Amino acid sequence: MLKAIEARFSTRHQSFDGWLLLASLSLLLIGWVMVTSASTEIAASLTGNSYYFSIRHGIFVMAAIVVGLVAVRLPLDWWRQKGPYLLLGALFLLFVVLIVGREINGSRRWIPLGVINIQASEVAKLCLIVYLAGYLERYLPEVRRTWGAFLRPLAVMALIGFLLILEPDYGAVVVLTGCVMGMLLLSGAPLWRFLLILVVVGSGAVMLAVAEPYRLQRITSFANPWADQYNTGYQLTQALIAFGRGHWFGLGLGNSVQKLFYLPEAHTDFVFAVLAEELGLFGAVGVILLLALLVFRAFRIGRKAELLGNPFAAYLCYGIALVIGAQAFINISVSAGMLPTKGLTLPLLSYGGSSLIVSGVMMAILFRVDAEVRRRQRQLAQRKQEAAKSDKRQTDTAESGT
């Protein structure tokens, strides 16, 4: 009874998902604070300004919010119609980055545009989700019944994956492949197809791992980083030291030792390790719970949209939840030594303009879907009330006539 009253009240009087807003804004603010703390020393060394990366990250946060406020005003029909064009744009960026991309640490992932750099793989994540959501809406029965409709999205993913491998950006390949497979699974495709594909993909991953010595070295160093802690296992051992120093409550904000040129990429890929060192186990678990809450609300909004007969909105939310969840899981697992090192940012927390802005657009889409779901629920509730009133009037008329 109480749940029914709460659901009715929230549907009528609240126009947005408060838990989603709390999770997203909290992660943005925590990320800004932790990037500031983790980057002061390296910023002072590289630029002479301790708050150089903090200021830039703050600008990226504001840009993400502004772009999100613009994107939330776009109707879902706009995204549905632009899906194929967005996919073509993503493919174009992934091709261009191979030609004019800026090479950093042996990878061409960024397109330089003066004061900012665009990370093509981040844009591709959003574009692929939008395209695949529209595809599933159009061909949902065929995807469940036939191999052809099932394999077409995987062929698109194979093309994107090939371009990403050329950069190389294996972390993005893993995240996008998991997203596509997850969306197809949630669409109701037979499970045995996924098992067959997993065998094929797994075999290919093993071949890729042993094809290049440095990849195999990464895997072996991940299994025992202390065996070569000053070479291949250096990043992971320094991250594990940060986790160990954090204990229950951390060393205190700004008191990290590992950020003092011990832990590479402390404000980007390994910002969670610095967070665990400064805020301890409770701070790290708190951030994980916020990320879990965000992913849960995204799935919940998508489920509501699906029950109301809007598959495009539903699969859009599912795809966003899968990308954010997979990327957060991989980033945290890498920092904790559970997975081999991948160059993936922590959504809404790590330093990086492309990641923050794309994440802001994803949050805006979730809020837009939630708003349309709530409006549809209000319309249905109003129709039920009008129908009930009409039935009551007819009953009263019939009783008065007799």
Backbone torsions as a table, in degrees:
resi	resn	phi	psi	omega
1	MET	NA	-46.5	179.4
2	LEU	-63.7	-37.4	178.6
3	LYS	-64.9	-39.0	179.6
4	ALA	-65.2	-41.7	178.8
5	ILE	-65.2	-42.6	179.2
6	GLU	-63.1	-43.6	179.6
7	ALA	-63.2	-40.3	-179.2
8	ARG	-67.5	-41.2	179.5
9	PHE	-64.4	-45.1	-177.7
10	SER	-66.1	-35.3	-179.9
11	THR	-67.3	-36.8	-175.0
12	ARG	-82.9	-39.0	-166.7
13	HIS	-110.2	-9.2	-179.5
14	GLN	-116.8	126.4	-174.6
15	SER	-98.6	5.3	179.0
16	PHE	-152.0	166.3	179.5
17	ASP	-85.1	106.8	-176.9
18	GLY	-65.4	-36.8	179.6
19	TRP	-66.9	-38.8	177.7
20	LEU	-65.8	-41.3	178.0
21	LEU	-63.8	-42.8	179.0
22	LEU	-61.1	-46.7	-177.8
23	ALA	-64.8	-46.7	-175.7
24	SER	-67.6	-45.4	-179.9
25	LEU	-68.3	-37.5	178.6
26	SER	-63.0	-43.6	179.5
27	LEU	-65.3	-38.8	177.9
28	LEU	-62.3	-46.4	-178.0
29	LEU	-68.7	-42.6	177.6
30	ILE	-62.1	-41.2	178.8
31	GLY	-61.2	-42.5	179.5
32	TRP	-62.4	-44.4	179.5
33	VAL	-63.0	-44.3	-176.5
34	MET	-72.4	-35.5	175.2
35	VAL	-63.5	-40.7	177.1
36	THR	-60.5	-47.0	-178.7
37	SER	-65.8	-41.0	-173.9
38	ALA	-78.7	-16.7	-170.1
39	SER	-110.3	-2.5	-173.0
40	THR	-61.0	-44.1	-176.0
41	GLU	-70.3	-45.8	-178.9
42	ILE	-69.3	-32.2	177.3
43	ALA	-66.6	-41.7	178.3
44	ALA	-64.6	-35.8	-179.6
45	SER	-70.9	-40.7	-175.0
46	LEU	-84.3	-35.4	-171.6
47	THR	-122.1	-15.4	-175.0
48	GLY	84.9	-4.9	178.8
49	ASN	-118.0	113.6	-176.0
50	SER	-62.3	-25.4	-175.4
51	TYR	-106.2	21.9	-178.6
52	TYR	-60.3	-53.3	-178.8
53	PHE	-69.6	-31.7	177.8
54	SER	-64.5	-43.4	179.2
55	ILE	-64.5	-45.1	178.9
56	ARG	-63.3	-41.3	178.8
57	HIS	-64.1	-39.5	176.8
58	GLY	-61.3	-40.0	176.8
59	ILE	-63.9	-40.7	178.1
60	PHE	-64.3	-38.8	178.4
61	VAL	-63.2	-46.3	178.5
62	MET	-62.8	-40.2	178.7
63	ALA	-64.2	-39.9	178.6
64	ALA	-62.5	-41.2	179.5
65	ILE	-66.6	-44.2	180.0
66	VAL	-63.8	-47.3	178.5
67	VAL	-62.4	-38.0	177.0
68	GLY	-63.1	-40.3	178.2
69	LEU	-65.2	-32.1	174.9
70	VAL	-72.6	-44.4	-177.2
71	ALA	-66.2	-30.9	-177.8
72	VAL	-68.4	-18.2	179.0
73	ARG	-85.0	-10.7	179.2
74	LEU	-79.4	127.2	178.8
75	PRO	-67.6	157.9	179.8
76	LEU	-63.7	-27.9	177.8
77	ASP	-62.3	-33.1	178.6
78	TRP	-63.7	-46.5	178.5
79	TRP	-63.5	-39.2	-179.7
80	ARG	-62.0	-42.9	-177.7
81	GLN	-73.3	-32.9	-175.2
82	LYS	-89.4	-2.1	-176.0
83	GLY	-52.0	-53.7	179.2
84	PRO	-60.6	-37.5	179.7
85	TYR	-69.8	-36.8	176.6
86	LEU	-63.5	-39.1	177.8
87	LEU	-62.8	-44.1	177.7
88	LEU	-62.5	-39.1	177.3
89	GLY	-63.3	-39.0	178.2
90	ALA	-65.5	-43.3	177.8
91	LEU	-62.2	-38.7	178.3
92	PHE	-63.1	-44.6	179.3
93	LEU	-64.1	-40.2	180.0
94	LEU	-66.8	-29.7	176.1
95	PHE	-77.5	-41.5	-178.0
96	VAL	-65.0	-38.3	-176.5
97	VAL	-63.6	-26.2	177.6
98	LEU	-71.6	-21.6	-176.4
99	ILE	-97.0	-50.4	-174.2
100	VAL	-111.9	6.7	-175.5
101	GLY	-64.7	150.8	178.4
102	ARG	-86.0	125.4	-177.5
103	GLU	-87.8	123.6	178.0
104	ILE	-133.2	125.0	-179.7
105	ASN	54.7	37.7	175.4
106	GLY	82.8	6.6	-178.7
107	SER	-126.4	141.6	174.4
108	ARG	-103.4	92.6	-176.3
109	ARG	-120.0	-9.9	-171.4
110	TRP	-122.1	134.7	174.4
111	ILE	-97.1	113.5	-176.7
112	PRO	-73.9	129.5	176.5
113	LEU	-130.7	56.2	179.2
114	GLY	76.5	-108.4	-174.8
115	VAL	-78.6	-15.4	-179.2
116	ILE	-130.2	160.9	175.3
117	ASN	-123.4	134.6	178.6
118	ILE	-96.7	125.2	175.3
119	GLN	-90.1	108.9	-172.2
120	ALA	-60.8	-35.5	-177.3
121	SER	-65.5	-32.6	178.8
122	GLU	-66.8	-42.7	177.4
123	VAL	-65.0	-38.3	-178.8
124	ALA	-63.0	-33.2	179.6
125	LYS	-60.3	-49.2	-179.3
126	LEU	-65.2	-45.4	-177.6
127	CYS	-63.0	-39.9	-179.8
128	LEU	-67.3	-39.4	178.3
129	ILE	-61.5	-46.2	-179.2
130	VAL	-62.8	-45.0	179.8
131	TYR	-62.9	-46.0	-175.8
132	LEU	-68.3	-34.3	176.4
133	ALA	-62.5	-43.4	176.3
134	GLY	-65.2	-38.4	178.9
135	TYR	-63.6	-44.4	-179.5
136	LEU	-66.3	-34.3	176.9
137	GLU	-64.6	-38.8	-176.8
138	ARG	-78.1	-36.0	-170.9
139	TYR	-122.0	30.8	-175.6
140	LEU	-59.7	-47.7	179.2
141	PRO	-61.5	-39.4	-179.8
142	GLU	-67.7	-37.2	179.0
143	VAL	-61.0	-36.4	-179.0
144	ARG	-76.4	-25.2	-172.7
145	ARG	-104.4	-39.2	-169.6
146	THR	-113.9	150.9	177.7
147	TRP	-69.5	-37.0	-175.2
148	GLY	-59.8	-50.9	-179.8
149	ALA	-66.6	-29.9	179.1
150	PHE	-71.3	-37.2	-174.3
151	LEU	-84.2	-20.8	-177.5
152	ARG	-59.2	-46.8	176.0
153	PRO	-61.9	-33.8	178.4
154	LEU	-69.1	-31.2	175.8
155	ALA	-67.1	-40.7	175.7
156	VAL	-62.1	-43.0	178.6
157	MET	-63.9	-36.1	178.6
158	ALA	-63.4	-40.1	178.1
159	LEU	-65.1	-46.2	178.4
160	ILE	-63.4	-42.0	179.1
161	GLY	-62.0	-38.3	178.1
162	PHE	-62.3	-43.3	178.8
163	LEU	-66.7	-36.7	179.0
164	LEU	-68.6	-36.9	178.5
165	ILE	-65.4	-32.2	178.6
166	LEU	-67.7	-21.4	-177.3
167	GLU	-65.7	-50.9	-5.9
168	PRO	-93.6	152.9	176.3
169	ASP	-142.5	79.5	-174.8
170	TYR	-71.3	-28.9	178.1
171	GLY	-62.5	-43.6	178.4
172	ALA	-65.1	-35.2	177.1
173	VAL	-61.5	-44.7	-179.6
174	VAL	-63.5	-45.3	-178.2
175	VAL	-64.2	-47.1	-177.8
176	LEU	-68.4	-39.1	177.5
177	THR	-63.1	-43.3	177.0
178	GLY	-62.6	-38.1	178.7
179	CYS	-64.4	-47.9	-179.2
180	VAL	-63.1	-45.7	179.2
181	MET	-62.2	-41.1	179.6
182	GLY	-65.2	-42.1	178.8
183	MET	-65.1	-39.9	177.2
184	LEU	-65.7	-38.4	178.7
185	LEU	-65.8	-42.4	179.3
186	LEU	-69.3	-20.2	177.4
187	SER	-75.3	-10.7	177.5
188	GLY	101.4	14.0	177.7
189	ALA	-67.1	149.0	-178.1
190	PRO	-58.8	139.6	-176.0
191	LEU	-66.5	-33.8	-175.3
192	TRP	-65.1	-25.8	176.0
193	ARG	-63.8	-40.9	-179.0
194	PHE	-67.1	-38.3	179.0
195	LEU	-62.7	-40.5	178.4
196	LEU	-65.2	-43.6	-179.0
197	ILE	-68.2	-36.1	178.6
198	LEU	-61.9	-36.8	177.1
199	VAL	-63.8	-44.5	-179.7
200	VAL	-65.8	-47.6	-178.8
201	VAL	-65.1	-40.1	178.7
202	GLY	-61.6	-40.7	177.5
203	SER	-63.8	-41.3	177.9
204	GLY	-64.7	-38.3	179.3
205	ALA	-64.6	-39.5	178.0
206	VAL	-64.0	-41.7	179.1
207	MET	-63.4	-41.1	178.1
208	LEU	-65.0	-36.6	-177.2
209	ALA	-66.4	-38.6	-176.6
210	VAL	-90.8	-7.1	-177.7
211	ALA	-71.6	-33.3	-179.1
212	GLU	-116.9	133.4	-177.4
213	PRO	-59.4	-36.8	-175.1
214	TYR	-70.0	-30.2	177.3
215	ARG	-68.4	-45.0	178.6
216	LEU	-63.6	-34.5	179.2
217	GLN	-67.1	-37.1	177.2
218	ARG	-62.3	-42.7	-178.3
219	ILE	-66.4	-45.0	-179.1
220	THR	-67.3	-36.2	178.4
221	SER	-69.6	-31.7	176.3
222	PHE	-65.2	-38.1	-179.4
223	ALA	-66.6	-34.7	178.9
224	ASN	-146.4	77.1	-175.2
225	PRO	-64.7	-25.6	-177.3
226	TRP	-73.7	-13.6	178.3
227	ALA	-68.6	-27.0	178.8
228	ASP	-142.8	61.2	-170.0
229	GLN	-70.9	-14.1	179.6
230	TYR	-103.6	6.4	179.7
231	ASN	-132.9	-100.3	-175.4
232	THR	-67.9	-29.0	-178.9
233	GLY	-96.9	13.7	-172.6
234	TYR	-64.2	-51.1	-177.9
235	GLN	-58.2	-47.2	-175.3
236	LEU	-67.1	-41.4	180.0
237	THR	-64.6	-39.5	177.9
238	GLN	-65.8	-37.3	176.9
239	ALA	-65.9	-41.4	179.7
240	LEU	-66.4	-34.9	175.5
241	ILE	-63.4	-40.5	177.9
242	ALA	-60.7	-44.7	178.2
243	PHE	-61.1	-43.2	-178.6
244	GLY	-65.3	-37.0	-179.3
245	ARG	-71.1	-23.8	-176.0
246	GLY	-69.7	-31.9	-178.2
247	HIS	52.3	-141.0	-174.9
248	TRP	-80.6	-47.3	-171.8
249	PHE	-114.8	1.3	175.3
250	GLY	83.2	171.9	179.5
251	LEU	-85.6	-8.1	-177.1
252	GLY	104.6	147.2	-177.2
253	LEU	-60.4	125.7	179.4
254	GLY	90.1	-3.3	-175.2
255	ASN	-100.8	15.7	178.7
256	SER	-65.2	138.9	175.4
257	VAL	-94.6	-34.1	-176.1
258	GLN	-65.9	-24.9	178.5
259	LYS	-72.5	-11.0	-178.4
260	LEU	-82.5	60.1	175.3
261	PHE	69.5	11.2	174.8
262	TYR	-87.9	-47.8	-176.8
263	LEU	-96.4	111.2	177.6
264	PRO	-66.4	151.2	178.5
265	GLU	54.8	42.1	-175.5
266	ALA	-66.5	-28.7	-177.7
267	HIS	-99.3	0.7	179.8
268	THR	-117.9	-91.8	-174.1
269	ASP	-69.9	-28.8	-174.7
270	PHE	-114.3	30.0	179.1
271	VAL	-66.1	-26.7	180.0
272	PHE	-68.7	-32.6	177.5
273	ALA	-65.3	-41.5	177.0
274	VAL	-65.6	-39.4	177.3
275	LEU	-60.2	-43.3	179.6
276	ALA	-66.0	-34.2	179.5
277	GLU	-71.0	-38.5	-175.3
278	GLU	-88.1	-32.5	-177.1
279	LEU	-108.1	-7.5	175.2
280	GLY	76.2	-171.6	-178.0
281	LEU	-61.2	-41.5	-177.3
282	PHE	-65.5	-39.4	177.5
283	GLY	-66.4	-41.9	179.4
284	ALA	-64.7	-44.8	179.0
285	VAL	-64.7	-36.1	177.4
286	GLY	-60.6	-42.8	178.3
287	VAL	-66.1	-41.1	178.2
288	ILE	-61.6	-39.8	178.5
289	LEU	-66.0	-37.2	176.8
290	LEU	-64.3	-42.5	176.9
291	LEU	-64.4	-41.4	177.7
292	ALA	-63.8	-39.6	177.5
293	LEU	-62.5	-43.3	179.1
294	LEU	-60.7	-47.0	-179.6
295	VAL	-64.6	-40.5	179.2
296	PHE	-62.0	-44.7	-179.7
297	ARG	-65.7	-35.8	177.5
298	ALA	-62.9	-45.0	177.4
299	PHE	-64.0	-39.3	-178.3
300	ARG	-65.2	-43.5	177.6
301	ILE	-62.2	-42.6	178.0
302	GLY	-62.4	-40.2	178.7
303	ARG	-64.2	-40.1	177.1
304	LYS	-62.2	-42.9	178.8
305	ALA	-62.8	-39.4	179.7
306	GLU	-65.9	-40.2	179.4
307	LEU	-67.2	-26.6	178.5
308	LEU	-88.6	5.7	175.2
309	GLY	82.0	32.5	177.7
310	ASN	-123.3	80.0	-175.5
311	PRO	-64.4	-32.8	-180.0
312	PHE	-61.2	-48.7	178.9
313	ALA	-62.5	-38.7	-178.9
314	ALA	-63.1	-50.3	-177.6
315	TYR	-70.9	-26.5	173.5
316	LEU	-62.3	-46.7	178.5
317	CYS	-66.4	-41.0	179.1
318	TYR	-60.8	-44.0	-179.6
319	GLY	-63.2	-42.7	178.7
320	ILE	-63.9	-43.0	178.8
321	ALA	-62.2	-41.0	-179.3
322	LEU	-67.0	-42.4	-179.8
323	VAL	-65.2	-48.3	-179.1
324	ILE	-65.1	-43.5	179.9
325	GLY	-64.2	-45.1	-179.1
326	ALA	-66.2	-42.2	-178.0
327	GLN	-68.2	-40.3	177.7
328	ALA	-65.3	-42.7	179.7
329	PHE	-61.7	-44.8	-178.6
330	ILE	-66.6	-44.3	-178.8
331	ASN	-61.4	-46.8	-179.1
332	ILE	-68.0	-38.7	179.4
333	SER	-65.6	-38.3	176.7
334	VAL	-63.5	-45.3	-179.7
335	SER	-63.4	-33.6	-178.3
336	ALA	-89.6	1.2	178.0
337	GLY	81.1	19.5	-179.5
338	MET	-91.9	-18.2	-179.9
339	LEU	-138.0	156.6	175.8
340	PRO	-62.8	156.8	-176.1
341	THR	-62.8	128.6	175.3
342	LYS	-131.4	146.6	179.9
343	GLY	-85.8	67.8	-179.2
344	LEU	-118.8	135.4	177.1
345	THR	-80.9	160.3	174.6
346	LEU	-90.0	116.9	-172.8
347	PRO	-53.9	132.6	176.7
348	LEU	70.6	-3.1	-178.6
349	LEU	-117.2	-47.8	-173.6
350	SER	-68.5	157.4	175.9
351	TYR	-69.6	135.5	178.1
352	GLY	152.2	120.8	-176.8
353	GLY	-68.1	-45.7	-177.8
354	SER	-61.0	-45.7	-179.1
355	SER	-62.5	-43.6	-178.2
356	LEU	-67.4	-43.2	-177.4
357	ILE	-67.9	-43.2	177.6
358	VAL	-64.3	-40.2	176.7
359	SER	-63.3	-37.0	176.7
360	GLY	-62.9	-40.4	177.0
361	VAL	-65.2	-40.6	178.3
362	MET	-61.3	-43.4	177.5
363	MET	-62.8	-39.4	179.0
364	ALA	-62.2	-39.8	178.1
365	ILE	-63.7	-41.1	177.8
366	LEU	-61.4	-43.8	178.8
367	PHE	-65.5	-36.0	178.8
368	ARG	-66.1	-44.8	177.8
369	VAL	-61.8	-43.8	179.8
370	ASP	-60.6	-42.1	179.6
371	ALA	-63.7	-43.0	179.9
372	GLU	-69.0	-34.9	176.3
373	VAL	-64.4	-45.1	179.8
374	ARG	-64.6	-39.1	177.6
375	ARG	-64.3	-41.2	178.0
376	ARG	-65.2	-38.9	177.4
377	GLN	-64.8	-39.6	177.5
378	ARG	-64.5	-40.3	178.3
379	GLN	-62.8	-43.6	179.2
380	LEU	-65.3	-40.0	178.2
381	ALA	-64.8	-39.3	178.7
382	GLN	-65.8	-40.2	178.0
383	ARG	-64.6	-38.0	178.1
384	LYS	-65.0	-40.7	178.1
385	GLN	-64.0	-43.5	179.0
386	GLU	-64.4	-39.7	178.2
387	ALA	-65.5	-38.9	178.6
388	ALA	-65.8	-41.0	178.0
389	LYS	-64.8	-40.0	178.8
390	SER	-64.1	-43.1	177.9
391	ASP	-63.3	-38.6	179.4
392	LYS	-66.2	-40.4	178.6
393	ARG	-63.7	-42.6	178.1
394	GLN	-62.2	-39.8	179.5
395	THR	-66.2	-42.3	179.4
396	ASP	-64.0	-39.7	179.8
397	THR	-64.1	-43.2	179.8
398	ALA	-65.1	-38.5	-179.8
399	GLU	-69.7	-38.0	179.3
400	SER	-69.1	-32.3	179.0
401	GLY	-69.5	-32.0	179.2
402	THR	-80.9	NA	NA
